[in-house]
Amino acid sequence: MNIYIIAVGKLKEKYLKQGIEEYMKRLSTYAKMDIVEVADEKAPEQLSEQQMELVKKKEGERILAKVTDDMHVIALAIEGKMMSSEEFAQTLDRLATYGKSKIAFVIGGSLGLSDDVMKRANESLSFSKMTFPHQLMRLILTEQIYRAFRINRGEPYHK
């Protein structure tokens, strides 16, 4: 299975990079994983609704440029479906069973994802009703993907 995390913005925080690298190393026995970063759109702090939509649209175009037709796209969005770690593991297992060997998780920028990205997504996933920094979401997602593979293999992993 090839897993891609397509994320807006460059990860700068060393501690987040180290955590992600650790889980990617652990995951390498189960699947191939790549993180694809797309540039975030520079914008002032205070934006009108129209300016926000324009920023999301531009970031969305960059995201969609990295998505191929054969990818199963899962958008991370606050309004997405919430699931337990076990349900998430079942979702990944189901995708593998039905020949979806390329899975792309999409993490938007600070304003979220454009409508075009949401339309392209095969499904959307929410980790919480809370808002998390998009940089931190990469670490949380990477850990949950690793956990899912452990669950699917019946291997122990702390709860």
N, CA, C and O of each residue as an XYZ file, in Angstrom:
636
protein
N       0.842     -1.178      0.000
C       0.000      0.000      0.000
C       0.888      1.242      0.000
O       1.886      1.310      0.718
N       0.510      2.211     -0.810
C       1.212      3.495     -0.862
C       0.320      4.545     -0.233
O      -0.804      4.776     -0.678
N       0.833      5.175      0.804
C       0.076      6.186      1.525
C       0.769      7.535      1.342
O       1.984      7.664      1.489
N      -0.042      8.523      1.020
C       0.466      9.874      0.826
C      -0.257     10.795      1.793
O      -1.469     10.694      1.984
N       0.494     11.681      2.391
C      -0.107     12.774      3.149
C       0.218     14.026      2.352
O       1.376     14.427      2.239
N      -0.821     14.631      1.806
C      -0.645     15.867      1.042
C      -1.077     16.996      1.962
O      -2.240     17.085      2.356
N      -0.128     17.853      2.298
C      -0.382     18.873      3.313
C       0.061     20.246      2.842
O       1.060     20.403      2.141
N      -0.716     21.226      3.251
C      -0.399     22.620      2.938
C       0.621     23.132      3.955
O       0.458     22.953      5.162
N       1.655     23.761      3.451
C       2.645     24.397      4.312
C       3.847     23.516      4.578
O       3.799     22.293      4.442
N       4.915     24.172      4.958
C       6.169     23.489      5.260
C       6.246     23.277      6.762
O       5.987     24.186      7.550
N       6.606     22.069      7.139
C       6.741     21.749      8.558
C       8.093     22.264      9.052
O       9.142     21.855      8.555
N       8.056     23.157     10.027
C       9.279     23.781     10.520
C       9.704     23.247     11.894
O      10.894     23.198     12.205
N       8.730     22.850     12.707
C       9.003     22.453     14.081
C       9.765     21.137     14.129
O       9.291     20.110     13.642
N      10.960     21.183     14.726
C      11.842     20.018     14.772
C      11.192     18.852     15.523
O      11.302     17.703     15.095
N      10.522     19.139     16.631
C       9.939     18.064     17.435
C       8.828     17.338     16.680
O       8.654     16.133     16.859
N       8.074     18.047     15.840
C       7.041     17.397     15.029
C       7.687     16.553     13.934
O       7.250     15.434     13.668
N       8.723     17.091     13.303
C       9.441     16.337     12.270
C       9.988     15.035     12.840
O       9.888     13.984     12.206
N      10.573     15.103     14.050
C      11.153     13.908     14.668
C      10.082     12.858     14.958
O      10.299     11.668     14.731
N       8.940     13.291     15.452
C       7.850     12.361     15.732
C       7.342     11.700     14.466
O       7.120     10.490     14.438
N       7.157     12.488     13.420
C       6.675     11.957     12.143
C       7.691     10.979     11.562
O       7.320      9.910     11.077
N       8.975     11.343     11.610
C      10.022     10.455     11.094
C      10.024      9.124     11.835
O      10.224      8.077     11.221
N       9.806      9.152     13.142
C       9.773      7.917     13.934
C       8.622      7.015     13.494
O       8.821      5.816     13.297
N       7.421      7.576     13.338
C       6.287      6.751     12.915
C       6.441      6.284     11.469
O       6.018      5.178     11.133
N       7.037      7.107     10.611
C       7.258      6.683      9.228
C       8.251      5.525      9.179
O       8.102      4.608      8.371
N       9.254      5.569     10.036
C      10.225      4.477     10.111
C       9.520      3.191     10.557
O       9.741      2.126      9.980
N       8.679      3.296     11.577
C       7.933      2.132     12.065
C       6.980      1.602     10.995
O       6.802      0.391     10.856
N       6.374      2.509     10.247
C       5.408      2.136      9.202
C       6.063      1.454      8.008
O       5.392      0.742      7.261
N       7.345      1.659      7.820
C       8.010      1.181      6.602
C       7.924     -0.337      6.433
O       8.071     -0.826      5.313
N       7.694     -1.088      7.495
C       7.529     -2.540      7.357
C       6.141     -2.912      6.838
O       5.930     -4.042      6.396
N       5.204     -1.985      6.888
C       3.823     -2.260      6.486
C       3.431     -1.620      5.160
O       2.701     -2.215      4.367
N       3.916     -0.413      4.925
C       3.483      0.347      3.747
C       4.535      1.389      3.401
O       5.410      1.714      4.204
N       4.424      1.903      2.181
C       5.286      3.007      1.748
C       4.513      4.290      2.015
O       3.339      4.410      1.663
N       5.187      5.240      2.641
C       4.503      6.484      2.979
C       5.343      7.683      2.542
O       6.556      7.724      2.747
N       4.664      8.655      1.934
C       5.315      9.891      1.506
C       4.510     11.075      2.003
O       3.280     11.046      2.044
N       5.232     12.115      2.380
C       4.572     13.366      2.732
C       4.882     14.361      1.619
O       6.040     14.616      1.291
N       3.824     14.910      1.054
C       3.944     15.868     -0.041
C       3.470     17.215      0.482
O       2.314     17.375      0.871
N       4.374     18.171      0.483
C       4.022     19.511      0.956
C       3.742     20.414     -0.233
O       4.470     20.408     -1.225
N       2.674     21.188     -0.113
C       2.378     22.209     -1.120
C       2.441     23.570     -0.419
O       2.157     23.679      0.774
N       2.812     24.587     -1.164
C       2.982     25.914     -0.576
C       1.666     26.465     -0.044
O       0.608     26.310     -0.654
N       1.767     27.108      1.105
C       0.582     27.802      1.616
C       0.518     29.181      0.970
O       1.533     29.736      0.546
N      -0.658     29.704      0.907
C      -0.881     31.010      0.290
C      -0.668     32.090      1.350
O      -1.301     32.071      2.405
N       0.210     33.010      1.062
C       0.465     34.102      2.001
C      -0.758     35.015      2.065
O      -1.314     35.418      1.044
N      -1.153     35.324      3.291
C      -2.351     36.153      3.459
C      -2.244     36.940      4.765
O      -1.631     36.473      5.725
N      -2.836     38.126      4.799
C      -2.836     38.905      6.040
C      -3.713     38.234      7.108
O      -4.523     37.361      6.795
N      -3.545     38.644      8.353
C      -4.319     38.075      9.471
C      -5.822     38.234      9.280
O      -6.584     37.281      9.438
N      -6.232     39.438      8.941
C      -7.660     39.724      8.777
C      -8.050     39.589      7.312
O      -7.566     40.328      6.454
N      -8.936     38.628      7.039
C      -9.376     38.400      5.668
C     -10.890     38.486      5.570
O     -11.609     38.113      6.496
N     -11.353     38.975      4.452
C     -12.794     38.947      4.190
C     -13.156     37.509      3.800
O     -12.278     36.690      3.529
N     -14.431     37.224      3.775
C     -14.898     35.888      3.366
C     -14.419     35.568      1.948
O     -13.997     34.449      1.659
N     -14.491     36.563      1.079
C     -14.063     36.383     -0.312
C     -12.555     36.099     -0.396
O     -12.128     35.248     -1.175
N     -11.761     36.806      0.398
C     -10.314     36.574      0.416
C      -9.994     35.174      0.954
O      -9.095     34.501      0.449
N     -10.736     34.743      1.980
C     -10.530     33.398      2.536
C     -10.790     32.330      1.477
O     -10.028     31.372      1.347
N     -11.862     32.503      0.732
C     -12.205     31.537     -0.313
C     -11.128     31.505     -1.397
O     -10.808     30.442     -1.929
N     -10.572     32.670     -1.720
C      -9.522     32.743     -2.727
C      -8.259     32.007     -2.253
O      -7.632     31.283     -3.026
N      -7.894     32.198     -0.984
C      -6.734     31.506     -0.415
C      -6.953     29.988     -0.470
O      -6.071     29.242     -0.898
N      -8.132     29.540     -0.033
C      -8.427     28.100     -0.046
C      -8.425     27.552     -1.478
O      -7.971     26.434     -1.724
N      -8.933     28.345     -2.406
C      -8.970     27.917     -3.809
C      -7.556     27.723     -4.354
O      -7.269     26.719     -5.007
N      -6.678     28.684     -4.085
C      -5.292     28.581     -4.581
C      -4.570     27.392     -3.945
O      -3.878     26.640     -4.630
N      -4.736     27.230     -2.630
C      -4.116     26.081     -1.962
C      -4.723     24.779     -2.492
O      -4.019     23.784     -2.664
N      -6.021     24.795     -2.745
C      -6.713     23.626     -3.284
C      -6.188     23.215     -4.649
O      -6.049     22.026     -4.938
N      -5.900     24.195     -5.480
C      -5.345     23.901     -6.810
C      -3.989     23.211     -6.673
O      -3.680     22.284     -7.421
N      -3.188     23.667     -5.716
C      -1.876     23.043     -5.493
C      -2.036     21.605     -4.990
O      -1.297     20.708     -5.398
N      -3.003     21.401     -4.104
C      -3.269     20.053     -3.592
C      -3.707     19.141     -4.736
O      -3.159     18.053     -4.914
N      -4.691     19.587     -5.505
C      -5.239     18.756     -6.582
C      -4.200     18.437     -7.661
O      -4.310     17.424     -8.352
N      -3.200     19.296     -7.802
C      -2.118     19.028     -8.757
C      -1.293     17.815     -8.325
O      -0.614     17.206     -9.151
N      -1.342     17.468     -7.067
C      -0.581     16.320     -6.532
C      -1.423     15.045     -6.463
O      -0.895     13.964     -6.202
N      -2.720     15.171     -6.695
C      -3.633     14.025     -6.612
C      -3.748     13.387     -7.991
O      -4.000     14.071     -8.983
N      -3.560     12.066     -8.044
C      -3.714     11.351     -9.308
C      -5.081     10.666     -9.344
O      -5.730     10.487     -8.313
N      -5.500     10.288    -10.548
C      -6.820      9.677    -10.735
C      -6.990      8.376     -9.957
O      -8.098      8.034     -9.542
N      -5.884      7.649     -9.760
C      -5.980      6.347     -9.096
C      -5.863      6.418     -7.570
O      -5.803      5.384     -6.905
N      -5.831      7.610     -7.027
C      -5.750      7.766     -5.571
C      -7.142      7.769     -4.939
O      -8.083      8.362     -5.467
N      -7.243      7.102     -3.811
C      -8.435      7.195     -2.971
C      -8.133      8.342     -2.008
O      -7.204      8.244     -1.207
N      -8.891      9.405     -2.076
C      -8.589     10.630     -1.319
C      -9.466     10.726     -0.076
O     -10.692     10.638     -0.144
N      -8.799     10.908      1.058
C      -9.484     11.111      2.338
C      -9.110     12.504      2.836
O      -7.961     12.758      3.195
N     -10.080     13.391      2.852
C      -9.857     14.763      3.300
C     -10.027     14.834      4.810
O     -11.004     14.315      5.350
N      -9.089     15.468      5.492
C      -9.245     15.703      6.916
C      -9.993     17.016      7.085
O      -9.513     18.082      6.699
N     -11.173     16.913      7.667
C     -12.036     18.080      7.803
C     -12.847     17.948      9.081
O     -13.288     16.855      9.434
N     -13.039     19.047      9.763
C     -13.748     19.042     11.042
C     -15.155     18.466     10.903
O     -15.692     17.890     11.849
N     -15.756     18.626      9.710
C     -17.114     18.112      9.495
C     -17.121     16.677      8.962
O     -18.181     16.143      8.637
N     -15.946     16.052      8.872
C     -15.845     14.683      8.381
C     -16.373     13.666      9.383
O     -16.827     14.017     10.472
N     -16.302     12.410      8.993
C     -16.775     11.309      9.835
C     -15.757     11.025     10.942
O     -14.557     10.919     10.690
N     -16.257     10.906     12.157
C     -15.386     10.525     13.271
C     -15.415      9.016     13.419
O     -16.461      8.390     13.248
N     -14.276      8.435     13.736
C     -14.205      6.997     13.960
C     -13.190      6.679     15.036
O     -12.289      7.464     15.330
N     -13.365      5.511     15.609
C     -12.404      5.020     16.585
C     -11.158      4.541     15.838
O     -11.176      4.424     14.612
N     -10.093      4.268     16.562
C      -8.883      3.738     15.930
C      -9.184      2.402     15.252
O      -8.648      2.113     14.182
N     -10.035      1.593     15.870
C     -10.397      0.298     15.295
C     -11.190      0.476     13.993
O     -10.964     -0.242     13.019
N     -12.113      1.432     13.987
C     -12.882      1.699     12.768
C     -11.976      2.239     11.657
O     -12.146      1.893     10.488
N     -11.026      3.077     12.025
C     -10.070      3.605     11.063
C      -9.245      2.463     10.474
O      -9.006      2.419      9.267
N      -8.814      1.541     11.331
C      -8.064      0.373     10.869
C      -8.902     -0.447      9.894
O      -8.394     -0.899      8.868
N     -10.182     -0.642     10.206
C     -11.074     -1.386      9.310
C     -11.221     -0.673      7.963
O     -11.282     -1.320      6.917
N     -11.277      0.654      7.995
C     -11.379      1.426      6.755
C     -10.156      1.186      5.871
O     -10.297      0.930      4.675
N      -8.960      1.268      6.450
C      -7.738      1.030      5.676
C      -7.695     -0.402      5.160
O      -7.283     -0.643      4.025
N      -8.114     -1.346      5.981
C      -8.133     -2.752      5.579
C      -9.108     -2.961      4.424
O      -8.796     -3.675      3.471
N     -10.273     -2.348      4.503
C     -11.284     -2.453      3.441
C     -10.742     -1.874      2.133
O     -10.927     -2.464      1.068
N     -10.076     -0.725      2.212
C      -9.516     -0.117      1.003
C      -8.472     -1.036      0.367
O      -8.449     -1.197     -0.853
N      -7.613     -1.634      1.187
C      -6.588     -2.555      0.667
C      -7.233     -3.783      0.044
O      -6.797     -4.255     -1.006
N      -8.270     -4.299      0.690
C      -8.973     -5.489      0.194
C      -9.580     -5.241     -1.177
O      -9.581     -6.131     -2.028
N     -10.093     -4.041     -1.394
C     -10.750     -3.726     -2.665
C      -9.820     -3.043     -3.662
O     -10.275     -2.350     -4.572
N      -8.525     -3.240     -3.485
C      -7.555     -2.825     -4.488
C      -7.193     -1.361     -4.514
O      -6.624     -0.881     -5.495
N      -7.513     -0.636     -3.451
C      -7.125      0.772     -3.389
C      -5.722      0.830     -2.788
O      -5.560      0.945     -1.574
N      -4.714      0.748     -3.652
C      -3.344      0.679     -3.155
C      -2.705      2.058     -2.974
O      -1.624      2.167     -2.395
N      -3.358      3.100     -3.459
C      -2.854      4.468     -3.284
C      -3.893      5.261     -2.510
O      -4.991      5.528     -2.998
N      -3.523      5.628     -1.303
C      -4.431      6.404     -0.458
C      -3.762      7.736     -0.157
O      -2.614      7.779      0.286
N      -4.481      8.811     -0.400
C      -3.968     10.151     -0.117
C      -4.825     10.800      0.966
O      -6.033     10.973      0.804
N      -4.181     11.150      2.061
C      -4.825     11.932      3.106
C      -4.472     13.384      2.829
O      -3.312     13.710      2.577
N      -5.470     14.250      2.875
C      -5.242     15.659      2.550
C      -5.497     16.512      3.785
O      -6.561     16.451      4.400
N      -4.484     17.312      4.130
C      -4.578     18.238      5.262
C      -4.460     19.650      4.706
O      -3.442     20.011      4.115
N      -5.491     20.432      4.896
C      -5.501     21.791      4.377
C      -4.657     22.736      5.213
O      -4.023     22.337      6.190
N      -4.665     23.980      4.810
C      -3.971     25.022      5.545
C      -4.807     25.509      6.712
O      -5.779     24.860      7.100
N      -4.439     26.631      7.264
C      -5.113     27.145      8.459
C      -6.573     27.510      8.221
O      -7.347     27.607      9.173
N      -6.958     27.712      6.968
C      -8.357     28.052      6.659
C      -9.183     26.828      6.249
O     -10.393     26.927      6.043
N      -8.522     25.683      6.135
C      -9.237     24.471      5.743
C      -9.059     24.163      4.271
O      -8.135     24.655      3.623
N      -9.971     23.332      3.745
C      -9.877     22.863      2.367
C     -10.911     23.534      1.469
O     -12.005     23.889      1.910
N     -10.546     23.698      0.218
C     -11.468     24.305     -0.758
C     -12.590     23.330     -1.101
O     -12.481     22.124     -0.882
N     -13.662     23.883     -1.639
C     -14.789     23.051     -2.085
C     -14.341     22.061     -3.157
O     -14.823     20.929     -3.196
N     -13.425     22.481     -4.025
C     -12.949     21.589     -5.090
C     -12.229     20.367     -4.520
O     -12.398     19.256     -5.022
N     -11.439     20.569     -3.488
C     -10.748     19.440     -2.851
C     -11.775     18.530     -2.183
O     -11.683     17.307     -2.281
N     -12.744     19.125     -1.508
C     -13.774     18.320     -0.838
C     -14.597     17.516     -1.851
O     -15.005     16.389     -1.567
N     -14.836     18.093     -3.024
C     -15.578     17.370     -4.068
C     -14.765     16.205     -4.614
O     -15.327     15.161     -4.943
N     -13.446     16.369     -4.714
C     -12.577     15.301     -5.226
C     -12.409     14.183     -4.194
O     -12.175     13.033     -4.566
N     -12.524     14.501     -2.926
C     -12.319     13.502     -1.870
C     -13.354     12.390     -1.970
O     -14.534     12.635     -2.219
N     -12.887     11.172     -1.770
C     -13.785     10.021     -1.743
C     -14.519      9.944     -0.406
O     -15.630      9.422     -0.323
N     -13.888     10.465      0.623
C     -14.503     10.524      1.951
C     -13.769     11.578      2.772
O     -12.678     12.021      2.412
N     -14.392     11.970      3.881
C     -13.724     12.927      4.761
C     -13.705     12.357      6.169
O     -14.599     11.616      6.580
N     -12.674     12.721      6.882
C     -12.396     12.181      8.199
C     -12.155     13.322      9.176
O     -11.468     14.293      8.860
N     -12.728     13.191     10.365
C     -12.493     14.171     11.426
C     -11.893     13.451     12.621
O     -12.365     12.384     13.013
N     -10.872     14.024     13.187
C     -10.264     13.455     14.381
C     -10.920     13.982     15.649
O     -10.782     13.387     16.717
N     -11.631     15.094     15.531
C     -12.245     15.706     16.702
C     -13.056     16.909     16.248
O     -12.870     17.416     15.142
N     -13.949     17.355     17.107
C     -14.645     18.609     16.839
C     -13.738     19.799     17.189
O     -14.026     20.946     16.847
N     -12.650     19.490     17.871
C     -11.688     20.539     18.211
C     -10.848     20.885     16.989
O     -10.726     20.085     16.061
N     -10.279     22.066     16.996
C      -9.378     22.494     15.932
C      -7.947     22.225     16.376
O      -7.551     22.591     17.483
N      -7.174     21.581     15.503
C      -5.760     21.326     15.769
C      -4.927     22.094     14.752
O      -5.378     22.325     13.631
N      -3.712     22.494     15.133
C      -2.824     23.096     14.137
C      -2.584     22.078     13.015
O      -2.376     20.897     13.290
N      -2.610     22.521     11.770
C      -2.459     21.566     10.674
C      -1.106     20.863     10.702
O      -0.984     19.741     10.209
N      -0.080     21.511     11.275
C       1.229     20.860     11.385
C       1.161     19.680     12.364
O       1.722     18.616     12.102
N       0.474     19.876     13.485
C       0.330     18.817     14.491
C      -0.505     17.663     13.935
O      -0.284     16.508     14.298
N      -1.454     17.966     13.064
C      -2.304     16.919     12.481
C      -1.486     15.897     11.721
O      -1.849     14.722     11.683
N      -0.396     16.318     11.120
C       0.458     15.370     10.387
C       0.980     14.287     11.333
O       0.983     13.103     10.996
N       1.420     14.708     12.517
C       1.932     13.745     13.503
C       0.816     12.835     13.998
O       0.996     11.620     14.071
N      -0.323     13.404     14.334
C      -1.450     12.617     14.833
C      -1.888     11.610     13.765
O      -2.113     10.441     14.076
N      -2.008     12.050     12.528
C      -2.421     11.169     11.443
C      -1.412     10.043     11.231
O      -1.797      8.883     11.084
N      -0.134     10.378     11.215
C       0.908      9.367     11.007
C       0.855      8.302     12.099
O       0.992      7.110     11.824
N       0.657      8.742     13.334
C       0.554      7.787     14.445
C      -0.669      6.899     14.276
O      -0.585      5.693     14.506
N      -1.791      7.460     13.883
C      -3.015      6.665     13.727
C      -2.919      5.683     12.559
O      -3.488      4.594     12.627
N      -2.223      6.041     11.513
C      -2.008      5.106     10.399
C      -1.162      3.934     10.895
O      -1.470      2.776     10.615
N      -0.097      4.242     11.632
C       0.740      3.187     12.214
C      -0.083      2.296     13.140
O       0.015      1.071     13.066
N      -0.879      2.888     13.994
C      -1.733      2.146     14.918
C      -2.691      1.232     14.140
O      -2.913      0.086     14.530
N      -3.253      1.742     13.045
C      -4.193      0.963     12.240
C      -3.533     -0.303     11.685
O      -4.132     -1.378     11.702
N      -2.317     -0.171     11.200
C      -1.621     -1.353     10.684
C      -1.354     -2.363     11.799
O      -1.470     -3.570     11.589
N      -0.999     -1.868     12.978
C      -0.776     -2.772     14.121
C      -2.073     -3.494     14.489
O      -2.069     -4.700     14.739
N      -3.162     -2.764     14.519
C      -4.471     -3.363     14.839
C      -4.825     -4.426     13.793
O      -5.228     -5.534     14.144
N      -4.675     -4.089     12.523
C      -5.043     -5.018     11.447
C      -4.195     -6.282     11.434
O      -4.645     -7.326     10.960
N      -2.988     -6.198     11.943
C      -2.106     -7.369     12.006
C      -2.238     -8.120     13.326
O      -1.570     -9.130     13.550
N      -3.104     -7.616     14.191
C      -3.279     -8.265     15.489
C      -2.060     -8.120     16.394
O      -1.854     -8.917     17.308
N      -1.264     -7.101     16.130
C      -0.062     -6.882     16.923
C      -0.358     -5.966     18.094
O      -1.196     -5.071     17.985
N       0.318     -6.178     19.209
C       0.032     -5.341     20.378
C       0.476     -3.895     20.178
O       1.491     -3.608     19.543
N      -0.315     -3.012     20.739
C       0.019     -1.586     20.717
C      -0.719     -0.974     21.894
O      -1.883     -1.292     22.135
N      -0.061     -0.114     22.614
C      -0.682      0.421     23.835
C      -1.974      1.159     23.517
O      -2.124      1.752     22.449
N      -2.891      1.112     24.455
C      -4.192      1.757     24.272
C      -4.224      3.095     24.957
O      -5.241      3.787     24.912
